[in-house]
Amino acid sequence: MPADPLSWETVDREIAYTCPGFDIVNETVRLPEGTETDFDYLSEPASVCILPFTPDGDVVCIEEWRQAVGRVNRGLPVGGTEPDDDDLEAAARRELAEETGHEAESLEELVTVEPSNGISDSVMHFFVARGCRPTAEQRLDYDESIRVVQTSLEELLSSIESGDLRDGRTVLGVSYYRLFATEAEKSGQ
């Protein structure tokens, strides 16, 4: 199959900077009309984001310090996949347990997105977790400061609407769920 006429050709690629969690990649690319230029982007492993419901229909959220924006951020549990994860569901279950101390009775895929594909190769897989119960202590990474809170789906939606909840992953996951869930699912059941 011939390449799309909009395609760029990668001429050269190198890792410009690496740190725990992501790399900055520098590519020399040839644009469709033949011009060569540099293109830098952030490269990271696939991530999972979990919308976890308790048996009573509340949502298990986290409040976490976010250094880049200098504030505590309320959102959903999110984390990167790891080499020893058997699959995406295993990664979602691990992240839910690590960040919240909760385990889910069931997990279902919600949506997969590329949240910032103009500057990153990030891919985020969203899951809905049901029957979430606290079963253990959190197992936080050394650089995580997280508090677990429960709230209603309606409160999350209200916080999104008012602009108080600004975490893009949470806004996307909750909004997508609300748009496409069945009536029974919308009530958290």
Buried (B, 14 or more C-beta within 10 A) or exposed (E): EEEEEEEBEEEEEEEEEEEEEBBEBBBBBBEEEEEEEEBEBBEBBBBBBBBBBBEEEBBBBBEBBEEEEEEEBBBBBBBBBEEEBEEBBBBBBBBBBBBBBBBBEEBEEBBEBEEEEEEBBBBBBBBBBBBBEBEEEBEEEEEBEBEBEBBEBEBBBEBBEEEEBBBEBBBBBBEBBBEEBEEEBBEBE
